[in-house]
């Protein structure tokens, strides 16, 4: 097995650390009773960290030999990170705007319906991009160790299910209508991959 170059190793470690930070930010923002400002910082940090992690994962996959599929997966992952940042900032701005519309305003319900459609659409765009990225990265993981093959199978399932459930629920996010949310499962898979990245860089 070809070992990563110094530059690749730097990218892999940076990507792995940013990826772990992204997943911690995801679970922290979603489940910890944080002050609003702290929760927003974690939520808004998640997307950029995922983008950096995706680029680092490309270097872990390539082993010094350019691979078109890995680079496409990295591009999709980076685009997903930008999209989820846009979704979260728009979502929070809309929530703040809802609070400024009097409940007695007859147009309030229509405004909220329109605003929800905007951030729901961005949410599904993020899910579709990250699902494609996960699926492609999972395909490339098959070339590695037994653990890589386990990540390949589980990642393929996560990516396909994430995409399929979102398409079936469209235009609503699955969790908004009581369907299975694959987000936490995908996040745990990504955490395992980021740990694998750091271990690989130390070989």
C-alpha positions as CSV (number, residue, x, y, z in Angstrom):
1,X,0.0,0.0,0.0
2,X,1.4,3.4,-0.9
3,X,1.7,5.7,2.0
4,X,0.5,9.3,1.9
5,X,3.0,12.1,1.0
6,X,3.7,14.8,3.5
7,X,1.3,17.2,1.8
8,X,-1.4,14.5,1.6
9,X,-0.9,13.6,5.2
10,X,-1.4,17.3,6.2
11,X,-4.6,17.4,4.2
12,X,-5.8,14.1,5.6
13,X,-5.1,15.1,9.2
14,X,-6.6,18.6,8.7
15,X,-9.7,17.1,7.1
16,X,-10.1,14.4,9.7
17,X,-9.9,16.9,12.6
18,X,-12.3,19.3,10.9
19,X,-14.7,16.4,10.3
20,X,-14.6,15.3,13.9
21,X,-15.2,18.9,14.9
22,X,-18.1,19.1,12.5
23,X,-19.9,16.0,13.9
24,X,-19.3,17.3,17.5
25,X,-20.8,20.6,16.4
26,X,-23.8,18.8,14.8
27,X,-24.7,16.8,17.9
28,X,-23.9,19.8,20.2
29,X,-26.2,22.1,18.3
30,X,-28.9,19.5,18.0
31,X,-29.0,18.0,21.4
32,X,-27.2,20.1,24.1
33,X,-29.1,22.7,26.1
34,X,-26.8,25.6,24.9
35,X,-27.4,29.3,25.0
36,X,-28.8,30.5,21.6
37,X,-25.6,32.2,20.6
38,X,-23.4,29.2,21.3
39,X,-25.9,26.9,19.5
40,X,-25.8,29.2,16.4
41,X,-22.0,29.2,16.4
42,X,-21.9,25.4,16.4
43,X,-24.6,25.1,13.8
44,X,-23.0,27.6,11.4
45,X,-19.5,26.0,11.9
46,X,-20.8,22.6,10.8
47,X,-21.1,23.3,7.1
48,X,-17.6,24.8,6.5
49,X,-16.0,22.1,8.6
50,X,-17.8,19.4,6.5
51,X,-16.4,21.1,3.3
52,X,-12.8,21.0,4.6
53,X,-13.3,17.4,5.7
54,X,-14.5,16.4,2.3
55,X,-11.5,17.8,0.6
56,X,-9.2,16.1,3.1
57,X,-11.0,12.8,2.5
58,X,-10.2,13.0,-1.2
59,X,-6.5,12.9,-0.3
60,X,-7.0,9.9,1.9
61,X,-8.8,8.0,-1.0
62,X,-6.3,8.9,-3.8
63,X,-3.1,7.5,-2.3
64,X,-1.1,9.8,-4.6
65,X,-3.0,8.6,-7.7
66,X,-5.8,11.0,-8.9
67,X,-9.2,9.4,-8.9
68,X,-12.1,11.0,-10.7
69,X,-14.8,9.5,-8.5
70,X,-13.1,10.5,-5.2
71,X,-12.7,14.1,-6.5
72,X,-16.4,14.3,-7.5
73,X,-17.3,13.0,-4.1
74,X,-15.1,15.7,-2.5
75,X,-16.7,18.4,-4.7
76,X,-20.2,17.2,-3.8
77,X,-19.2,17.1,-0.1
78,X,-17.8,20.6,-0.2
79,X,-20.9,21.9,-2.0
80,X,-23.0,20.2,0.6
81,X,-21.2,22.0,3.4
82,X,-21.8,25.4,1.7
83,X,-25.5,24.5,1.1
84,X,-26.1,23.5,4.7
85,X,-24.5,26.8,5.9
86,X,-26.9,28.7,3.6
87,X,-29.8,26.6,4.8
88,X,-29.1,27.2,8.5
89,X,-28.5,30.9,8.1
90,X,-31.6,31.4,6.0
91,X,-33.6,29.2,8.4
92,X,-32.6,31.2,11.5
93,X,-33.1,34.5,9.8
94,X,-36.6,33.4,8.8
95,X,-37.4,32.2,12.4
96,X,-36.3,35.6,13.7
97,X,-38.6,37.3,11.1
98,X,-41.5,35.1,12.1
99,X,-41.2,36.4,15.6
100,X,-41.6,40.0,14.4
101,X,-44.9,39.3,12.6
102,X,-47.9,39.8,14.9
103,X,-50.0,36.7,15.5
104,X,-53.0,38.8,14.6
105,X,-51.6,39.6,11.1
106,X,-53.8,37.7,8.6
107,X,-50.8,37.2,6.3
108,X,-48.7,35.5,8.9
109,X,-49.6,32.0,8.1
110,X,-48.9,32.5,4.4
111,X,-45.6,34.2,5.1
112,X,-44.5,31.3,7.3
113,X,-45.6,28.8,4.7
114,X,-43.5,30.5,2.0
115,X,-40.5,30.9,4.3
116,X,-40.7,27.3,5.4
117,X,-40.7,26.2,1.7
118,X,-37.4,28.1,1.2
119,X,-35.5,26.6,4.0
120,X,-37.1,23.1,3.5
121,X,-35.9,23.2,-0.1
122,X,-32.3,24.1,1.0
123,X,-32.5,21.4,3.6
124,X,-33.3,18.8,0.9
125,X,-30.6,20.2,-1.4
126,X,-28.1,19.6,1.4
127,X,-29.3,16.1,2.0
128,X,-29.1,15.2,-1.7
129,X,-25.6,16.5,-2.1
130,X,-24.2,14.9,1.1
131,X,-26.0,11.6,0.2
132,X,-24.3,11.5,-3.2
133,X,-20.9,12.4,-1.6
134,X,-21.3,9.7,1.0
135,X,-22.3,7.1,-1.6
136,X,-19.3,7.8,-3.8
137,X,-16.8,7.9,-0.9
138,X,-18.3,4.6,0.3
139,X,-17.7,3.1,-3.1
140,X,-14.0,4.0,-3.0
141,X,-13.5,2.8,0.6
142,X,-14.0,-0.8,-0.7
143,X,-10.4,-0.8,-1.8
144,X,-9.0,-0.5,1.7
145,X,-8.8,-2.8,4.7
146,X,-11.6,-4.9,6.2
147,X,-12.6,-1.8,8.2
148,X,-12.7,0.1,4.9
149,X,-15.1,-2.5,3.5
150,X,-17.4,-2.2,6.5
151,X,-17.4,1.5,6.0
152,X,-18.1,1.0,2.3
153,X,-21.1,-1.2,2.9
154,X,-22.6,0.9,5.7
155,X,-21.8,4.2,3.9
156,X,-23.5,3.0,0.8
157,X,-26.6,2.1,2.8
158,X,-26.6,5.4,4.5
159,X,-26.2,7.4,1.3
160,X,-28.9,5.5,-0.6
161,X,-31.4,5.6,2.2
162,X,-30.8,9.3,2.9
163,X,-31.4,10.1,-0.8
164,X,-34.4,7.7,-1.2
165,X,-36.2,8.9,1.9
166,X,-35.7,12.6,1.0
167,X,-37.1,12.0,-2.5
168,X,-40.1,10.1,-1.2
169,X,-40.8,12.9,1.3
170,X,-40.2,15.8,-1.0
171,X,-41.0,18.7,-0.7
172,X,-41.0,18.2,3.1
173,X,-37.9,17.1,5.0
174,X,-38.6,13.6,6.3
175,X,-38.4,14.4,10.0
176,X,-41.0,17.2,9.6
177,X,-43.6,14.6,8.6
178,X,-42.6,12.0,11.2
179,X,-40.4,9.8,8.8
180,X,-37.0,8.4,9.7
181,X,-34.3,11.0,9.8
182,X,-31.1,9.5,8.5
183,X,-29.0,12.5,9.6
184,X,-27.7,11.0,12.9
185,X,-26.8,7.7,11.3
186,X,-24.9,9.5,8.5
187,X,-23.2,11.6,11.1
188,X,-22.0,8.6,13.0
189,X,-20.7,7.0,9.8
190,X,-18.9,10.2,8.9
191,X,-17.3,10.3,12.4
192,X,-16.0,6.8,11.9
193,X,-14.6,7.8,8.5
194,X,-12.9,10.9,9.9
195,X,-11.3,8.7,12.6
196,X,-10.1,6.3,9.9
197,X,-8.6,9.3,8.0
198,X,-6.5,10.3,11.0
199,X,-5.4,6.7,11.6
200,X,-4.4,6.4,8.0
201,X,-2.3,9.6,8.0
202,X,-0.3,8.2,10.9
203,X,0.7,5.1,9.0
